[in-house]
Amino acid sequence: MKPIETNDQFTSAISGGKPAVVKFYTTWCPDCVRLNMFIDDIIRDYGQYDWFEIDRDQFPGLGEKYQVLGIPSLLVFQNGEKIAHLHSANAKTPEEVRAFLQSLPV
């Protein structure tokens, strides 16, 4: 996953025609650590997406704008629009993340 460290990087990441998955996380979140333990295999299997991560604590305005109420959350963007959102409660296992990605029309 490519880290997003500025608002401009975020805008660039979500603006492309290729769908982008953005993981919102924090450094203190145990569920984020658990997600990190299995996400690399999923990234390899879903190369049709660009993958990014952003620390919600460093960008609270973006978290609010995109309704990231729990972490980790996976948001999918294409052409600058949010097209899907996997909330933290449903992002705890590899099976849940894969089912979410498989359900997307991308």
Secondary structure, DSSP 8 states (H G I E B T S, - for coil): -EE--SHHHHHHHHSSSS-EEEEEE-TT-HHHHHHHHHHHHHHHH-TTSEEEEEETTT-HHHHHHTT--SSSEEEEEETTEEEEEE-GGG-SSHHHHHHHHHHS--
